Amino acid sequence: MGGSSLSLPAAIVAVAPGPRVGAPSCVCLPWEASSISSAKHASLLLFFSFPLLQEIPREGEEIASDLHRCLLQRHGLLKSGLVLLLGSLLGRLVYRRALRPPPPNICGTPGGPPVTATRVKLRDGRHLAYLESGVPRATANHKIVFVHGINSSRHDVLPVSQVTSFPEVLEELGVCLISYDRPGYGESDPDPSKTERSNALDIQDLADQLDLGDRFYVIGFSVGGQLVWSCLKHIPHRLAGAALVAPIANFWWRGFPADVSRKAYAAQLPQDKWAASVAHHAPWLTYWWNTQEWFPPSSLIARSRRIYSPPDLKLISELAGPRRPHRAQVKQQGVFETLHRDMMLAFGKWDYSPLELRNPAPGKEGAVHLWHDADDLVVTPIMSRHIAQELPWIRYHELPDAGHLLTLADGVADIIVKSLLLGE
């Protein structure tokens, strides 16, 4: 593409939309006939922009009209038709060779990783791997299901009772803490039909298989924290209480004021703005976007240190040591079934907004806790603050100088558990 005035990344940038709240919002550059210098260039532009244009009805029509006019002016009617045909053929070839993710390497199948974990069978035949800590289930006073974040597994359990300031909190309160591999992670089967609702039903199935009783607690961190919203939506009758810790926010949730969503979206690193927009508007591009080498993918997927605040970097440095054996299992079934599906679900199209939720324990304050750090660079607290303002039955905690990885800070996990169980 040497000599062209509009590169492929720039072409995508020109039509990639930001969060749409109320009136459509997008980033559009002016189109001129001179900016499209070749039929190949135009075909690529049309191919990558078409799915995004479908998401912006009014602006999309105007951009498409401008593109078509540019093609007519630059190449004439015949060449425009050839460009569209070549773009279609190129699209099929690119999808098959670059955009379509490889099949998952499922545990327990021929050629797949071995099954070493304790697992339960779910309603649709899939399996979830889980891990128990604390007191035995049969004698526990409280049962908590912990939902891990991105690029983690059941072994990355909430670090309760691991500091001297709160010795043996799990034993003291009689807590059985259950962590599990979310679908596709570790040794849990992938779920190609995963939705925010199915995640909540997986937790309910896990609780039923383990006889956790009519009601149990759920705590989620980061992406796992976002899934707790789904538990509050779809299985509120099963929850004794819930805690969301630094939950990922979806900038396209309905009901938020435009300035709140846009401010939260703008707080991200540039590469994360594009990664989130692709996951929302063109989810079929998510695998390609985060595996290509032309421009930066999601900073979380790339494990970029730029995304972390000083408190996070300090914690990472203090906890650095030999690579833990289970880390090799986290993505062993494939990056698409883990990291990329997390992106598609976190920023996808939801059927509800957290602002529409109701208190799972009517008449009882403090059953749901929302935790955040004031200077979290991974997930800005802007949208969490608004949710807490609109839903007074949520008890909001904002900590200073804790970072996104606040559960790893000294004693914080113990405080989260005690607040949830005892209301402290």
C-alpha positions as CSV (number, residue, x, y, z in Angstrom):
1,M,0.0,0.0,0.0
2,G,3.0,2.2,-0.4
3,G,2.2,5.7,-1.7
4,S,-1.5,5.6,-0.6
5,S,-2.8,8.5,1.5
6,L,-5.0,6.3,3.7
7,S,-3.5,3.2,5.3
8,L,-5.6,0.2,6.4
9,P,-5.4,1.1,10.1
10,A,-6.4,4.6,9.3
11,A,-9.3,3.3,7.3
12,I,-10.6,1.4,10.3
13,V,-10.0,4.3,12.6
14,A,-12.0,6.5,10.3
15,V,-15.2,4.5,10.8
16,A,-14.7,2.8,14.2
17,P,-17.4,4.1,16.6
18,G,-17.1,5.0,20.2
19,P,-19.9,4.4,22.7
20,R,-23.3,5.3,21.6
21,V,-25.5,6.7,24.3
22,G,-28.8,8.3,23.3
23,A,-27.9,9.9,20.0
24,P,-25.4,7.9,17.9
25,S,-21.8,8.8,18.5
26,C,-18.9,8.0,16.2
27,V,-15.6,9.2,15.0
28,C,-15.8,10.1,11.3
29,L,-13.1,11.6,9.1
30,P,-14.0,13.7,6.0
31,W,-14.0,11.6,2.8
32,E,-12.4,12.9,-0.4
33,A,-12.0,11.1,-3.7
34,S,-8.2,11.7,-3.6
35,S,-7.9,9.8,-0.3
36,I,-8.7,6.5,-1.9
37,S,-5.8,5.9,-4.3
38,S,-6.4,2.4,-5.5
39,A,-9.0,-0.3,-6.1
40,K,-7.2,-2.6,-3.7
41,H,-7.2,0.1,-1.1
42,A,-10.9,0.8,-1.6
43,S,-11.9,-2.8,-1.4
44,L,-10.1,-3.2,1.9
45,L,-11.7,-0.1,3.3
46,L,-15.2,-1.3,2.3
47,F,-14.6,-4.8,3.7
48,F,-13.5,-3.6,7.1
49,S,-15.9,-0.7,7.4
50,F,-19.1,-2.4,6.4
51,P,-19.9,-4.2,9.6
52,L,-19.1,-1.1,11.6
53,L,-21.4,1.0,9.4
54,Q,-24.3,-1.3,10.1
55,E,-24.1,-0.2,13.8
56,I,-24.6,3.5,13.1
57,P,-27.8,3.8,11.0
58,R,-27.8,7.5,10.1
59,E,-24.1,8.2,10.1
60,G,-23.5,4.8,8.4
61,E,-25.7,5.7,5.5
62,E,-23.9,9.0,5.0
63,I,-20.4,7.5,5.1
64,A,-21.5,4.7,2.7
65,S,-22.9,7.3,0.4
66,D,-19.6,9.3,0.6
67,L,-17.6,6.2,-0.1
68,H,-19.6,5.2,-3.1
69,R,-19.4,8.8,-4.5
70,C,-15.6,8.7,-4.0
71,L,-15.4,5.4,-5.9
72,L,-17.5,6.7,-8.8
73,Q,-15.3,9.8,-9.0
74,R,-12.0,8.0,-8.8
75,H,-12.5,4.8,-10.7
76,G,-15.8,5.1,-12.6
77,L,-18.8,2.8,-12.5
78,L,-17.2,-0.3,-13.9
79,K,-14.2,-0.1,-11.5
80,S,-16.5,0.4,-8.6
81,G,-18.3,-2.8,-9.4
82,L,-15.0,-4.6,-9.7
83,V,-13.8,-3.2,-6.4
84,L,-16.9,-4.5,-4.6
85,L,-16.5,-7.9,-6.2
86,L,-12.8,-8.1,-5.3
87,G,-13.7,-6.8,-1.8
88,S,-16.2,-9.7,-1.3
89,L,-13.7,-12.3,-2.6
90,L,-10.9,-10.9,-0.5
91,G,-13.2,-10.8,2.5
92,R,-13.9,-14.6,2.2
93,L,-10.2,-15.3,1.9
94,V,-9.2,-13.1,4.8
95,Y,-11.8,-14.6,7.0
96,R,-10.8,-18.2,6.3
97,R,-7.1,-17.5,6.7
98,A,-6.8,-14.7,9.3
99,L,-10.1,-13.8,11.0
100,R,-11.6,-17.2,11.9
101,P,-10.1,-18.4,15.1
102,P,-8.7,-21.9,15.4
103,P,-10.8,-24.6,17.0
104,P,-10.4,-25.0,20.8
105,N,-8.0,-27.7,22.2
106,I,-10.6,-29.2,24.6
107,C,-9.4,-31.0,27.7
108,G,-10.0,-34.7,27.7
109,T,-10.4,-35.0,23.9
110,P,-7.9,-36.8,21.7
111,G,-4.8,-34.6,21.5
112,G,-6.1,-32.2,24.1
113,P,-4.8,-31.5,27.6
114,P,-5.5,-34.1,30.2
115,V,-8.3,-33.6,32.8
116,T,-6.6,-33.4,36.3
117,A,-9.1,-31.2,38.1
118,T,-12.3,-32.1,40.0
119,R,-15.2,-31.2,37.7
120,V,-19.0,-31.0,37.7
121,K,-21.3,-31.7,34.7
122,L,-23.6,-28.8,33.7
123,R,-27.1,-28.7,32.3
124,D,-25.9,-28.9,28.7
125,G,-23.2,-31.5,29.2
126,R,-20.2,-29.2,29.6
127,H,-17.9,-29.5,32.5
128,L,-16.7,-26.9,35.0
129,A,-13.5,-27.4,37.0
130,Y,-13.5,-26.1,40.5
131,L,-11.3,-25.8,43.7
132,E,-12.4,-25.6,47.3
133,S,-10.6,-23.8,50.2
134,G,-11.6,-23.0,53.8
135,V,-13.7,-25.3,55.8
136,P,-15.5,-28.3,54.4
137,R,-18.8,-27.7,52.6
138,A,-20.7,-30.0,55.0
139,T,-19.8,-27.9,58.0
140,A,-19.6,-24.4,56.5
141,N,-21.7,-21.5,57.8
142,H,-21.2,-19.6,54.6
143,K,-20.6,-20.7,51.0
144,I,-18.9,-18.3,48.6
145,V,-18.4,-18.8,44.9
146,F,-15.5,-16.7,43.6
147,V,-15.4,-15.6,39.9
148,H,-11.9,-15.0,38.5
149,G,-10.9,-12.2,36.1
150,I,-9.3,-12.3,32.6
151,N,-6.3,-14.5,32.0
152,S,-6.8,-16.3,35.3
153,S,-8.2,-19.6,36.6
154,R,-9.6,-21.4,39.6
155,H,-6.1,-21.3,41.2
156,D,-6.3,-17.5,41.3
157,V,-8.7,-17.6,44.2
158,L,-9.5,-14.6,46.4
159,P,-6.5,-14.5,48.8
160,V,-8.3,-14.6,52.1
161,S,-6.5,-15.5,55.3
162,Q,-3.1,-15.0,53.7
163,V,-1.9,-12.1,55.8
164,T,-1.0,-11.7,59.5
165,S,-3.5,-8.9,60.1
166,F,-6.5,-11.2,59.6
167,P,-5.4,-14.7,60.5
168,E,-7.6,-17.6,59.4
169,V,-10.7,-15.6,58.5
170,L,-12.2,-18.5,56.6
171,E,-11.9,-20.8,59.6
172,E,-13.0,-18.1,62.0
173,L,-16.3,-17.4,60.1
174,G,-16.8,-21.0,58.8
175,V,-16.4,-20.1,55.1
176,C,-16.2,-22.6,52.2
177,L,-14.7,-20.7,49.3
178,I,-15.2,-22.2,45.9
179,S,-13.4,-20.9,42.8
180,Y,-13.9,-22.3,39.3
181,D,-12.5,-22.1,35.8
182,R,-14.9,-20.0,33.7
183,P,-15.8,-21.6,30.4
184,G,-12.8,-22.1,28.2
185,Y,-10.3,-21.4,31.0
186,G,-8.1,-24.0,32.7
187,E,-10.0,-27.3,32.5
188,S,-13.6,-26.1,32.0
189,D,-15.1,-26.9,28.7
190,P,-15.5,-23.9,26.3
191,D,-19.0,-22.6,25.7
192,P,-19.4,-21.4,22.0
193,S,-22.8,-20.1,22.9
194,K,-21.7,-18.1,26.0
195,T,-23.8,-15.1,27.0
196,E,-24.0,-13.0,30.1
197,R,-27.1,-15.1,31.1
198,S,-25.4,-18.4,30.6
199,N,-22.6,-17.4,32.8
200,A,-25.0,-16.8,35.7
201,L,-26.7,-20.2,35.0
202,D,-23.3,-21.9,35.1
203,I,-22.8,-20.6,38.6
204,Q,-26.3,-21.8,39.6
205,D,-25.6,-25.2,38.2
206,L,-22.2,-25.4,40.0
207,A,-24.0,-24.4,43.3
208,D,-26.6,-27.1,42.7
209,Q,-24.1,-29.8,41.9
210,L,-22.1,-29.0,45.0
211,D,-25.2,-28.7,47.2
212,L,-24.5,-25.2,48.3
213,G,-28.1,-24.8,49.5
214,D,-30.9,-22.4,48.5
215,R,-28.7,-19.3,48.8
216,F,-25.0,-18.7,48.6
217,Y,-22.6,-15.7,48.2
218,V,-20.8,-14.7,45.0
219,I,-17.7,-12.5,44.7
220,G,-16.3,-11.5,41.3
221,F,-13.1,-9.7,40.3
222,S,-12.7,-7.5,37.1
223,V,-14.3,-9.5,34.3
224,G,-15.6,-11.9,36.9
225,G,-17.0,-8.9,38.8
226,Q,-18.9,-7.8,35.7
227,L,-20.5,-11.3,35.6
228,V,-21.9,-10.8,39.1
229,W,-24.3,-8.2,37.5
230,S,-25.7,-11.2,35.6
231,C,-26.2,-13.2,38.8
232,L,-28.1,-10.2,40.2
233,K,-30.2,-10.2,37.0
234,H,-30.9,-13.9,36.4
235,I,-30.5,-15.7,39.7
236,P,-31.2,-13.1,42.4
237,H,-33.3,-15.6,44.4
238,R,-30.2,-17.8,44.9
239,L,-28.0,-15.1,46.3
240,A,-27.4,-14.4,50.0
241,G,-25.2,-11.5,49.0
242,A,-22.7,-10.4,46.4
243,A,-19.6,-8.4,46.0
244,L,-18.2,-6.9,42.8
245,V,-14.6,-5.9,42.9
246,A,-13.3,-3.5,40.2
247,P,-15.8,-4.8,37.7
248,I,-15.3,-4.2,34.0
249,A,-17.8,-1.7,32.6
250,N,-19.6,-1.9,29.3
251,F,-19.6,1.6,27.7
252,W,-22.7,0.7,25.7
253,W,-25.0,-0.2,28.6
254,R,-28.2,1.7,28.2
255,G,-29.5,4.2,30.7
256,F,-26.2,5.9,31.4
257,P,-25.9,9.7,30.8
258,A,-23.9,10.3,27.6
259,D,-21.2,12.2,29.5
260,V,-20.7,9.4,32.0
261,S,-20.2,6.7,29.3
262,R,-18.1,9.0,27.1
263,K,-15.9,10.1,30.0
264,A,-15.3,6.4,31.0
265,Y,-14.5,5.5,27.4
266,A,-12.1,8.4,27.0
267,A,-10.2,7.4,30.2
268,Q,-8.9,4.3,28.4
269,L,-5.6,3.9,26.5
270,P,-6.1,4.5,22.8
271,Q,-5.5,0.8,22.0
272,D,-8.1,-0.2,24.5
273,K,-10.7,2.2,23.0
274,W,-10.3,0.4,19.6
275,A,-10.2,-3.1,21.1
276,A,-13.5,-2.4,23.0
277,S,-15.1,-0.8,19.9
278,V,-14.2,-3.8,17.7
279,A,-15.5,-6.2,20.3
280,H,-18.8,-4.3,20.5
281,H,-19.4,-3.3,16.8
282,A,-17.6,-6.1,15.0
283,P,-17.1,-9.1,17.3
284,W,-16.1,-11.3,14.4
285,L,-12.9,-9.2,14.1
286,T,-12.0,-9.7,17.8
287,Y,-9.6,-12.6,17.2
288,W,-7.8,-11.0,14.3
289,W,-7.6,-7.6,16.0
290,N,-5.9,-9.1,19.0
291,T,-3.5,-11.4,17.1
292,Q,-2.3,-9.2,14.2
293,E,0.9,-7.2,14.4
294,W,0.0,-3.9,12.6
295,F,-1.2,-2.0,15.7
296,P,-1.5,-2.7,19.4
297,P,-4.2,-5.1,20.7
298,S,-6.0,-4.8,24.0
299,S,-3.5,-3.8,26.6
300,L,-4.9,-6.5,29.0
301,I,-4.4,-9.2,26.4
302,A,-1.0,-7.9,25.5
303,R,-0.1,-7.8,29.3
304,S,1.1,-4.2,28.9
305,R,2.5,-2.6,32.0
306,R,1.2,0.8,30.8
307,I,-2.3,-0.2,32.0
308,Y,-1.3,-0.5,35.6
309,S,-1.2,2.3,38.2
310,P,1.8,2.7,40.6
311,P,0.2,0.7,43.4
312,D,-0.4,-2.2,40.9
313,L,3.2,-2.1,39.7
314,K,4.4,-2.1,43.2
315,L,2.2,-5.2,44.0
316,I,3.4,-7.0,40.8
317,S,7.0,-6.3,41.8
318,E,6.5,-7.6,45.4
319,L,4.7,-10.7,44.3
320,A,7.1,-11.5,41.4
321,G,8.7,-14.9,41.7
322,P,9.0,-18.3,40.0
323,R,6.2,-18.9,37.5
324,R,3.4,-20.8,39.1
325,P,2.8,-24.2,37.6
326,H,-0.9,-23.6,36.9
327,R,-0.2,-20.6,34.7
328,A,0.4,-22.9,31.8
329,Q,-3.1,-24.2,32.1
330,V,-4.9,-20.9,32.0
331,K,-5.1,-20.6,28.1
332,Q,-4.3,-24.2,27.2
333,Q,-7.6,-24.5,25.3
334,G,-6.9,-21.5,23.2
335,V,-6.8,-17.7,23.5
336,F,-10.1,-17.2,21.6
337,E,-12.1,-19.3,24.1
338,T,-10.6,-17.3,27.0
339,L,-9.3,-13.8,26.4
340,H,-11.2,-13.0,23.2
341,R,-14.6,-14.3,24.3
342,D,-14.1,-12.3,27.5
343,M,-13.7,-9.2,25.3
344,M,-16.7,-10.0,23.2
345,L,-18.9,-10.6,26.2
346,A,-17.7,-7.7,28.3
347,F,-18.3,-5.1,25.6
348,G,-21.0,-6.9,23.6
349,K,-24.7,-6.1,23.3
350,W,-26.5,-6.9,26.6
351,D,-30.2,-7.4,27.1
352,Y,-30.2,-5.3,30.2
353,S,-28.3,-2.6,32.1
354,P,-27.1,-2.8,35.7
355,L,-29.2,0.4,36.3
356,E,-32.3,-1.7,35.8
357,L,-31.5,-4.2,38.6
358,R,-33.4,-4.5,41.8
359,N,-32.3,-5.3,45.3
360,P,-32.0,-9.1,45.6
361,A,-32.9,-8.7,49.3
362,P,-35.8,-6.2,49.4
363,G,-35.8,-4.2,52.6
364,K,-32.2,-5.2,53.4
365,E,-29.4,-2.8,52.9
366,G,-25.8,-4.1,52.4
367,A,-26.5,-7.4,50.6
368,V,-24.5,-6.1,47.6
369,H,-21.1,-4.4,47.8
370,L,-19.2,-2.7,45.0
371,W,-15.5,-2.1,45.5
372,H,-13.2,0.1,43.4
373,D,-9.9,2.0,43.6
374,A,-10.0,5.7,42.9
375,D,-7.1,5.6,40.5
376,D,-7.7,2.3,38.8
377,L,-6.3,2.6,35.3
378,V,-7.5,-0.8,34.1
379,V,-11.2,-0.1,34.9
380,T,-12.0,3.5,35.7
381,P,-14.5,3.9,38.6
382,I,-16.6,6.4,36.7
383,M,-19.4,4.1,35.8
384,S,-19.3,2.2,39.1
385,R,-19.8,5.6,40.9
386,H,-22.9,6.3,38.8
387,I,-24.4,2.9,39.4
388,A,-23.9,3.4,43.2
389,Q,-25.6,6.8,43.0
390,E,-28.6,5.4,41.1
391,L,-28.9,2.2,43.2
392,P,-28.8,3.2,46.9
393,W,-29.2,-0.5,48.0
394,I,-25.6,-1.1,46.8
395,R,-22.9,-0.3,49.4
396,Y,-20.1,1.4,47.5
397,H,-16.5,1.3,48.7
398,E,-13.8,3.3,47.0
399,L,-10.2,2.8,48.2
400,P,-7.3,5.1,47.7
401,D,-3.9,3.9,46.4
402,A,-4.9,0.3,45.9
403,G,-4.9,-0.1,42.1
404,H,-6.9,-2.5,40.0
405,L,-5.3,-5.5,41.8
406,L,-6.7,-4.4,45.1
407,T,-7.6,-7.9,46.2
408,L,-3.9,-8.7,46.4
409,A,-3.2,-5.7,48.7
410,D,-2.5,-6.6,52.3
411,G,-5.7,-7.5,54.1
412,V,-8.1,-6.2,51.5
413,A,-9.6,-9.6,50.5
414,D,-10.3,-10.3,54.2
415,I,-12.1,-7.0,54.6
416,I,-14.2,-7.7,51.5
417,V,-15.3,-11.1,52.9
418,K,-16.0,-9.7,56.4
419,S,-18.0,-6.8,54.9
420,L,-20.1,-9.1,52.8
421,L,-20.8,-11.7,55.6
422,L,-20.9,-9.4,58.7
423,G,-21.8,-6.0,57.3
424,E,-18.6,-4.5,58.8
